[in-house]
């Protein structure tokens, strides 16, 4: 399918601007640039009933989180733990604030956004450790922010989709926590950036293959990491017993094929899985909902899926 006209207009603007890639300016500058994106690109800012910034104590670490409560309620609300995108190198609570606000308000769920440690300062599996610790903390402390510990879900965007998929696998095998649902938004799941979509959309579609390879270089400790399901969930041996899943992909995204493949693996393993591919869209179109109509549609779809799952 051809590019959506709104996506084409955005790409023409981006590709016509002489900017260096993240891999050229380095992690520190890349984070500042990513967090300073124009506000008009992002999903609309909406108010929530309560927003709390705090930290999780885990071993010797303090992990920042942001808790979005959509409404005042006498009864506990469903909780969705959210992991932001950014290749494990960039991204923050602030850069995903408006998306989390929208998901919370539209779904009626408490969103707990997790600010996991970033590479290259913190290599694999640091982000996984933080992400998994956040699930355990929320399960134990949900009552403290009017959350229902028996109604937990998990979600992630891009690299955060990787963490959500990994945490769901770990929770299945290592805890008694039963997740109601997992939402994977154009997730990173493969060990190598070598699929057809990685090469077809390698350059000129916002997220570029050279940037992905740099993200991987920053995150990995050794090549052996690629064989670990905590690095590449597609390498897991068993996909059965995972929670119902919605996988959202964009059809002009280098990550498209691995998202599609993961959905097929889940379906083949008997997991209730919906795959939603947005034609003409690019990575990361939900974060560009300020200018992309399909981004707003996908946020509404994701929020409805969370709402439906939490009420079952």
N, C-alpha and C positions, 0 to 999 in steps of 0.2 A: 504494500500500500504506500502511496505517496505521503510525504510529510504533511501533517496538519498545517494549514496556512498560518495559524498563530505560532506554532512551533518554528516554522520556516522564518517568520519575521524575527523571532527572537534569535535564532541561529545566525541569520544574516547580520544582525546587529553585533552579536558576540564575535563572529568570525571576521567582521570588518574592523574590529578593534585590535590594535597591536598590544597584546598582553602576553607575558611569558607564562608558561605552564607551571603548575604547582611544583613539579619536579625540578624546575629551574630556580625557583625562588626559595625553596626549602620549607620545612614544616612550620616554623614560627611565623614567617610572613604569610604563608598559605592560610594559616588559621585566621590571622587578622583580616586577610582579604575576604575569606569565606564568610566571616561573621559580619562584615561590613556591606554585604550585598544590599542593593536598594530595597526599601521596604515594600515598594509597589509590586515587586515580583512575588512576594510571599503570600500565603493564604491570609485572608482578612483577619485582623485582630478582633477577638471577641472577649468579652468579660466573662470571668468565672466567679462562682460564689466565693471560693477561697483558693489562694495560692500560697504554698509554704515552701521555702527553701530550707533544707537541712542536710545533715550528713549522716551516712551510715557508718557505724564503727565495725570494721571487719579485720580481725587480727590486729596488725599494727597500722592499718590503713583507715583513712577517712574518705568515703565515696560520696560526693555531692549528688543530691537528688532534688527534683522539683515535683511537688504534689499538686495536681490540678483537681479541685473538687467542683463539679459543674453546678450543683444545686444544694440548697439546704434540705436535709432529709432526716427524719426521725429514725429511719431504719438504715442499716449498713448498705453501702453502694458497691456494685461490682468494681473490680480493680483491674486495670490493664497496665502492665509494666512495659515501657517504651524505651527502645535503644536507638539513638540517633545514627544517622549516616555520616560518611566522611572518610571511607577507606581505612578506618582505624587510625587515621593520622590527623584529620581535621574534624570540625563539627563540635557543637557544644549545646548546653541547655538553651542558651539564648538563640542560637541559629535555628532551632526547631521549636521555639516557643509558640509561634502562631499556629503551626500544624498541630501541636499537642492541645492547644486551646480549642481548636475546631473539633478534633476527635473527641475531646472530653464533653463539650457542650452538645454536639450532635448525637453522641452515643448514650449520654447520661451516665457514663462511667468515670470513676476516678482514674486519672492517668498519672503514673509515676514515671517520670523521665529520669534516666540514669546517666550521669556524667562519668563514664568509665575512663580508665587511664588510656592515653594515646601513645602510639608509636611515633618516631623511633626511640623515644626515651624509655618506653615500656613495651618490650617485645611480647609476642605471643608466648604464653597464653594469658598475659595480664588482663586484657580486656574481657576475656572469657571468665576469669576468676571474679572480676568485679560484677559482671553481668549475672553470674550464678549466685553470688553473694547477695545481690539485690533481690533476687527472687526469694531466697530464704528469709531475708529481713522482712520483706513485705508480708510473707506468709505468717510470720510470727508477730508482726506489729500492726497489721492492717486495722485492728480494732482501735488503735490509737488515733487514727485519722478517719474513723467512721467507714472503713472499708470492710468488705466481707471476705474473710480469708478462705471461705469455701466457694468463692466465685472469682477465681483468678484467671486472667488471660495474659497473653504476651504478644508484643508487636515490635517490629523493627523495620527500618528504612535503609536499603542498600547494605553497607557494612553492618548496620544495626539489624538488618534482616538475617545476616549471618549469625549474629549473636542470639537472636530470638530462636532460630532453628537449632542452634547448638544447645541452648539452655533447655529447650523442650526435650531434646534427646537425653540430656543429662538428668532432667527431672524425672523422666520416665524410668530411668535405670537406677537412680541413686537416692530418690526421696519418695515420700508418701504424698507429696504435693500433686494434686490432680488438676492440670490446667484445663480450662473449659474450651480454649480456642487459641490458635496462633495466627497472626496476621503478618505476612511476609510481603513487603513492598519492594519491588525490583531488587531481590536479595542477592548478595554475593555468596555463592555456594560451591563453586568448583575449585579444584586445586590449581588449575592452570587457566590462563586467559587465552585459550586457543580454539574456542568454538567458532562456528560459522559467523555468528553475530558479532563476536569480538573482532573478527577481521573485516566483516562487511561494514561495520560502523566504527572502525578504528580511529577515524579522524573526522572532525567537523561536526560532531553531534553532541557537543558540550563535554560529556565524559569521554575521554579519549584513552585508547589502549596504552599509550606510553605512561599516562598518569596512573592507570590501574597497575601496570607493572612496577611503577615506583612505589605505590601504596604497598604492594606485596613485598617488595624489597625492604621497606621500612618495618613491616610487621613481623616478617619471619625471622626466626633465629637461624635455622638451617633448612636445607632442602627437605630434610626428613619431616618437617612440619606439614608438608603437603599431604602426607599419608595419614594424618591425624584428623579424625572427624571433627574435632573441635576447631580445626583450621578450615576444613572443607567438608561441610555436612554431606555433600554428595558422596563422599567416600565411606559413609557409615555402612555397616553391615546389615542393619535391620531398621526398617522404617515403620513397622507395625506398632500399634499401640500409642501412636501420637495423637494429639488432640485434633478435632476438626480444624481445617485450615483454609484460609483464603490467600492465594498467591496472586499478586498484581504485578504485571510486567508491561513494559512499553515496547512497541514493536520496532522502534529505531534506537534501541539501547544495546550496547555491547553485552550487557548482562542478561539479555532476553532469554537466550537458549538455556542457560543453567536454571533459571526460574521455571521455565517450561518443563525441563527434565525433572526437576525436583517434584513438581506437582504430579507428574506422571508416575514417579517412584512411589509417592504417597498413595495415589489412587490404586496402583498395582498391589500395594500392601494392605488394602482395605481401609485406608484412612479417608474419612469424608472430606473431600478436597474440591474446592472450586478454583479454577484458573481463569483470571480475567485479563485478557490482553487488550491494551488500548492502542488502536490503530493510529498511525501517524504521530505517536508520542515519543518523547525523548526522556532520557534520564536527566534530572530527577523531577518529573513533571508535577508531582503533588506539591513539592516545595516551590513551584512556579505557578501555583493556582491563582495568584494575583493577575496573571496575564493569559493563562491557559484555561479555557472552559472545561476541558477534560480533566484537568487537575482538580477542579472543584467537584466534578462528578465523582472522581475516584475517592476523594475524601468522604463524600456522602456515602458512597458504597461501603467503604471501610468502616465508617462509624455505624452504619446500619448492621453490618455483619457482627460487630462487637456487641451492639445492643441485642440483636437476636440471640447470639450465643449466650449472653449473660442471663437471659430470661428463660432458658431451657432447663 
